[in-house]
Amino acid sequence: MGQTLERHGLKRVDGGMVKKAPACTKEDPRILMDGLYYDACRSKDYQDAALLALKWYAFGRASDLGFVVKGNPSVSADGVVFVRLIRVKTGEDQGISLFPDKDNFITCPLHAIAMALVMQDASSSQLLDHPHLAASSYEHMNAPVDIPLAEALVACENIVEPSEPPKKKRKQTEDNMKIHAYVNRVVKTASAVQAKAKPTANLMSHSFRRGGAQHANSGPLLSAKWIFDRGSWNVTATNKDFAYVFNTTSEDQKVVCVLSGWDLSKKPPVPTLSWFDSASRHKALQLGNLLFQPSVCTQDLEKKLNARVAEVLTPSVIQHFPSVLDRYPMCPYASRIRECLMMLGLSKAQVLAWSSELQGKVTQQDLEEPQGNGEGLTREEKLINHQNSSGRCWSW
């Protein structure tokens, strides 16, 4: 029991105070990403911004989640993007659902991923191209050398035992933990640049998890059990009251709804090219294939983006194109889109009309009342409402 409490409880330094990363708010990622987009001059800036977006929406996962294999994102039958994240420390796959952000295009995860893919200079097996991090996991892994068994036995017999006990070597920092330092470096640099916007002081990689927990806990229809289960935290040994009872994509999507600013009573609308007529849809597909050319036209399956994922990311690019032009008119991303429009013979006015059509349908679906006005609640939703009304207090 003591080991369990030590593993899951607060770890205090003898005679000192508990040191915990400050919890960020959703405004903090917006401020940091806005600074990265505004001063962007290379592809790396867009990759870093998308990484910060995933850190917010990957709440409940381990803090070292940063790599997404390009073939991992997929789209469900109802158009929801599902991303499998690879935990760098253990190599474990964990997945999240992603919805467009309701309040701001800057923190929209789909748009952030789309911008990162558009700005990739060459095909890569990683959705977010951070080669200096991806290579660090393999740079010290030497290929095994084949040695005959007889030679190995002779070598063992010739080993001379040292007279002095061996000195303990200092444990080196694992390469797979560099993602923490990298995220901290990105956050620190972006915070310094955006000092006038007053982001939360001393933000760290772990701040996204703590801030996301506080933000998600504000949802009145969101059960704390969902949050624990979403992160696969092994707390059942500490308190049986935290037993996992839900483990479906539906609960995961409810967490993302809260993080994205949507109402839990209805499903967030996801823009799709099917909202266009056949002629506009064909032209929009051509634009998407050109924008994501390094990811969709490659023959290497490890570096190829799923075609359905590209069809979901393309409407996000089109929908937020006017906002990008207004906020970052001279950024490399906007210049890249202009080049693709010229190559296809499309006018800016036509893309703006597409954007207006998408935004109008998103607003229309958001204003529609859910069927049954919430009367037909499922058994799980009734149980959650009962738990919330019982006055339980969950601390983070």
C-alpha positions in Angstrom: 0.0 0.0 0.0 2.9 2.3 0.8 4.4 1.8 -2.6 1.1 2.5 -4.3 0.8 5.8 -2.4 4.3 6.7 -3.2 3.8 6.0 -6.9 0.6 7.9 -7.3 0.7 10.4 -4.5 2.5 13.8 -4.3 6.2 13.4 -4.0 7.7 15.9 -1.6 11.3 16.9 -1.2 12.5 16.5 2.3 11.8 19.8 4.1 10.6 21.5 0.9 7.4 22.4 -0.9 5.7 20.4 -3.6 6.9 21.6 -7.0 4.2 21.2 -9.7 3.9 22.7 -13.2 1.4 25.6 -13.3 -1.8 24.6 -15.0 -2.4 26.4 -18.3 -5.7 27.7 -19.6 -6.9 27.3 -23.2 -5.9 30.9 -23.8 -2.3 29.9 -23.2 -2.0 27.6 -26.2 -3.8 30.2 -28.3 -1.3 32.9 -27.3 1.7 30.6 -27.9 0.5 29.2 -31.2 -0.5 32.7 -32.4 3.1 33.9 -31.8 4.5 30.9 -33.7 2.3 31.5 -36.7 2.8 35.3 -36.7 6.6 35.0 -36.7 6.8 31.7 -38.8 9.5 31.7 -41.4 10.1 27.9 -41.8 8.3 24.6 -41.7 9.6 23.9 -38.1 7.5 26.7 -36.7 4.3 25.1 -38.0 5.3 21.7 -36.7 5.9 23.2 -33.3 2.5 24.9 -33.2 0.8 21.6 -34.1 2.7 19.9 -31.4 1.4 22.4 -28.8 -2.1 21.8 -30.1 -1.8 18.1 -29.7 -0.5 18.6 -26.2 -3.7 20.3 -25.2 -6.0 17.9 -26.9 -4.0 14.8 -25.7 -4.9 15.6 -22.1 -5.1 12.4 -20.1 -2.2 10.9 -22.0 1.4 10.8 -20.9 3.3 14.0 -21.2 5.9 12.6 -23.5 3.4 11.9 -26.3 4.7 13.8 -29.3 5.1 11.6 -32.3 2.3 10.6 -34.7 3.1 8.2 -37.5 1.6 9.6 -40.7 -0.3 6.4 -41.4 -2.0 6.3 -38.0 -4.7 9.1 -38.4 -7.9 7.7 -39.7 -11.5 8.8 -40.2 -14.6 7.1 -38.7 -17.8 6.4 -40.7 -19.3 9.6 -39.3 -16.3 11.8 -40.2 -14.5 12.0 -36.9 -10.7 12.0 -37.1 -9.0 9.5 -34.9 -5.3 9.8 -34.2 -3.1 7.2 -32.6 -0.3 8.7 -30.6 2.9 6.9 -29.9 4.2 7.2 -26.4 7.9 7.8 -26.8 9.0 6.2 -23.5 7.3 2.8 -23.9 6.3 2.7 -27.6 2.7 2.2 -26.5 -0.1 3.4 -28.9 -2.9 5.6 -27.4 -5.6 7.2 -29.4 -7.8 10.3 -29.3 -10.6 11.7 -31.3 -10.3 15.2 -32.8 -13.0 17.8 -33.5 -12.7 21.3 -34.9 -12.3 24.0 -32.3 -15.5 26.0 -31.9 -14.1 29.3 -30.7 -10.9 30.0 -32.5 -9.2 28.7 -35.6 -5.7 29.0 -34.0 -6.3 26.3 -31.5 -8.2 24.0 -33.9 -6.3 20.7 -33.9 -7.4 19.7 -37.5 -6.3 23.1 -38.9 -3.0 23.0 -37.0 -2.2 19.5 -38.4 -3.3 20.7 -41.9 -0.9 23.7 -41.7 1.9 21.5 -40.6 1.4 19.0 -43.4 1.0 21.8 -46.0 4.4 23.3 -44.9 6.3 20.0 -45.0 9.1 20.3 -47.6 9.4 16.6 -48.2 7.6 13.4 -47.4 8.1 12.1 -43.9 6.9 9.1 -41.9 6.0 11.4 -39.0 2.8 13.5 -39.1 4.8 16.2 -37.3 8.2 16.4 -38.9 10.7 16.6 -36.0 13.7 14.6 -37.4 16.1 15.6 -34.7 13.7 14.0 -32.1 12.8 11.0 -34.1 16.4 10.1 -34.8 17.4 10.4 -31.2 15.6 7.2 -30.3 17.7 5.2 -32.7 21.1 7.0 -32.9 22.5 4.9 -30.0 21.1 1.6 -31.1 23.9 -0.4 -32.7 23.1 -3.3 -34.9 23.8 -6.7 -33.2 27.0 -8.5 -34.3 26.8 -12.3 -34.9 29.4 -14.1 -32.8 29.8 -18.0 -33.0 28.9 -19.7 -29.7 32.3 -21.3 -29.3 34.0 -17.9 -29.5 31.6 -16.4 -27.0 32.3 -19.2 -24.5 36.1 -18.8 -24.9 35.7 -15.0 -24.4 33.7 -15.6 -21.2 36.5 -17.9 -19.8 39.2 -15.3 -20.5 37.4 -12.5 -18.6 39.5 -11.4 -15.6 37.5 -10.3 -12.6 38.6 -6.8 -11.3 40.1 -6.7 -7.9 38.2 -3.5 -7.0 34.4 -3.3 -7.1 33.1 -1.5 -10.1 32.1 2.1 -9.7 28.5 2.9 -10.2 28.0 4.8 -13.4 25.8 7.8 -13.4 22.5 7.1 -15.0 22.2 9.0 -18.2 19.1 10.7 -19.4 17.2 8.5 -21.8 17.0 9.8 -25.4 13.2 9.2 -25.4 12.8 11.9 -22.8 14.1 14.6 -25.0 10.5 15.4 -26.0 10.0 17.0 -22.6 13.0 19.3 -23.0 12.0 20.1 -26.5 8.4 21.1 -25.6 9.7 23.1 -22.6 12.1 24.9 -25.0 9.3 25.7 -27.5 7.0 26.9 -24.7 9.7 29.0 -23.1 10.7 30.7 -26.3 7.1 31.3 -27.4 6.2 32.7 -24.0 9.1 35.1 -24.1 8.1 36.4 -27.5 4.4 36.7 -26.4 5.2 38.3 -23.1 2.9 41.3 -23.8 0.0 38.9 -24.2 0.7 37.7 -20.6 0.5 33.9 -20.9 0.7 31.9 -17.6 4.1 32.2 -16.2 6.6 29.3 -16.1 4.6 27.0 -18.3 6.0 23.5 -18.9 5.2 20.4 -20.8 3.2 19.0 -17.9 1.1 22.2 -17.7 -1.0 21.1 -20.6 -2.1 18.0 -18.8 -3.0 19.8 -15.6 -4.7 22.7 -17.5 -6.6 20.3 -19.7 -7.8 18.4 -16.6 -9.2 21.5 -15.0 -10.8 22.6 -18.2 -12.4 19.3 -18.9 -13.6 19.0 -15.3 -15.8 22.1 -15.9 -18.1 20.1 -18.1 -21.3 19.4 -16.0 -22.1 16.2 -18.0 -18.6 14.9 -18.0 -17.8 12.1 -15.5 -14.4 12.0 -13.8 -14.3 8.3 -14.5 -14.1 9.1 -18.2 -11.1 11.4 -17.6 -9.3 8.7 -15.6 -10.1 6.0 -18.1 -9.1 8.2 -21.0 -5.6 8.5 -19.7 -5.3 4.8 -18.6 -4.1 5.8 -15.2 -3.6 2.9 -12.8 -5.3 4.3 -9.8 -7.6 1.4 -9.0 -5.1 0.0 -6.6 -5.3 3.3 -4.5 -9.1 3.7 -4.5 -11.6 1.3 -5.8 -14.0 4.2 -6.3 -12.0 5.0 -9.4 -12.8 1.7 -11.1 -13.0 2.0 -14.9 -16.5 1.6 -16.1 -16.4 3.3 -19.5 -14.0 2.5 -22.2 -15.5 3.5 -25.6 -14.9 6.0 -28.3 -18.1 7.8 -27.3 -16.7 8.8 -23.9 -13.4 9.9 -25.5 -15.3 12.1 -27.9 -17.1 13.8 -25.0 -13.8 14.7 -23.5 -12.7 16.2 -26.8 -16.0 18.1 -27.1 -15.3 19.9 -23.8 -11.7 20.6 -24.7 -12.8 22.0 -28.1 -15.5 24.2 -26.6 -18.6 22.3 -27.9 -21.8 21.5 -26.1 -22.0 17.9 -24.9 -25.7 17.6 -25.7 -25.0 17.4 -29.5 -22.3 16.2 -31.8 -19.9 18.9 -33.1 -20.3 19.5 -36.9 -17.2 18.4 -38.9 -16.9 20.2 -42.2 -16.7 17.8 -45.2 -16.3 18.2 -48.9 -19.6 16.4 -49.4 -21.3 19.7 -48.5 -20.2 21.0 -51.9 -21.7 20.3 -55.3 -19.9 17.8 -57.5 -17.9 20.5 -59.5 -16.7 22.3 -56.4 -15.9 19.1 -54.6 -13.7 18.0 -57.6 -11.8 21.3 -57.6 -11.4 21.2 -53.8 -10.0 17.7 -54.0 -7.5 18.9 -56.5 -6.5 21.7 -54.2 -6.1 19.3 -51.3 -4.0 16.9 -53.3 -1.7 19.7 -54.3 -1.4 21.2 -50.8 -0.6 17.8 -49.3 1.4 16.5 -52.2 4.4 15.2 -50.2 2.0 13.2 -48.0 -0.6 11.9 -50.5 1.4 11.4 -53.7 4.3 9.4 -52.3 4.5 5.6 -53.0 6.0 4.8 -49.6 3.1 3.5 -47.5 4.9 4.6 -44.3 5.0 8.2 -45.5 1.5 8.2 -47.1 -1.4 10.1 -45.6 -4.8 8.4 -45.6 -6.9 9.7 -48.4 -9.9 10.2 -46.2 -7.9 12.1 -43.7 -6.8 14.5 -46.4 -10.4 14.9 -47.4 -11.2 16.0 -43.9 -8.2 18.3 -43.5 -8.9 20.1 -46.8 -12.2 21.6 -45.7 -10.4 22.9 -42.6 -7.9 24.6 -44.7 -10.6 26.2 -46.9 -12.9 27.2 -44.0 -10.2 29.1 -42.1 -8.4 30.5 -45.2 -10.0 34.0 -44.7 -9.0 34.1 -41.1 -5.4 33.2 -42.0 -5.3 35.9 -44.6 -6.6 38.5 -42.2 -4.3 37.5 -39.3 -1.1 36.4 -41.1 -1.3 37.8 -44.7 2.4 37.4 -45.5 3.1 34.2 -43.7 4.7 31.3 -45.7 1.6 29.2 -45.3 -0.6 31.8 -47.0 2.0 32.2 -49.7 1.9 28.4 -50.2 -1.9 28.4 -50.7 -1.7 31.3 -53.2 0.9 29.3 -55.2 -1.4 26.3 -55.3 -4.4 28.4 -56.3 -2.4 29.9 -59.2 -1.3 26.5 -60.4 -4.9 25.2 -60.5 -6.3 28.4 -61.9 -8.6 29.1 -58.9 -9.3 32.6 -57.7 -9.2 33.7 -54.2 -12.8 34.8 -54.4 -13.9 31.3 -55.2 -12.1 29.9 -52.2 -13.6 32.6 -50.0 -17.0 31.6 -51.3 -16.3 27.9 -50.3 -15.2 29.1 -46.9 -18.4 31.0 -46.4 -20.5 28.0 -47.4 -18.7 25.7 -45.0 -18.9 28.2 -42.1 -22.6 28.7 -42.8 -23.4 25.0 -42.6 -21.3 24.6 -39.5 -23.3 27.5 -37.8 -26.6 26.0 -39.1 -25.9 22.6 -37.6 -24.7 24.1 -34.3 -27.9 26.0 -33.9 -30.1 23.0 -34.6 -31.7 21.5 -31.4 -30.7 17.9 -30.6 -33.4 15.4 -31.3 -35.6 14.8 -28.2 -34.3 17.9 -26.5 -32.2 15.6 -24.2 -35.1 13.6 -22.9 -33.9 10.3 -24.3 -30.8 9.9 -22.2 -28.9 6.7 -22.1 -28.3 4.7 -18.9 -24.7 5.9 -18.7 -25.7 9.5 -19.1 -28.4 9.2 -16.4 -25.8 7.6 -14.1 -23.4 10.5 -14.8 -26.0 13.1 -14.1 -26.8 11.4 -10.8 -23.1 11.4 -9.9 -22.7 15.1 -10.7 -25.9 16.0 -8.7 -24.6 14.0 -5.7 -22.1 16.8 -4.9 -18.9 14.9 -5.5 -15.8 17.0 -5.6 -12.9 15.9 -7.8 -9.5 17.5 -7.2 -6.7 17.7 -9.7 
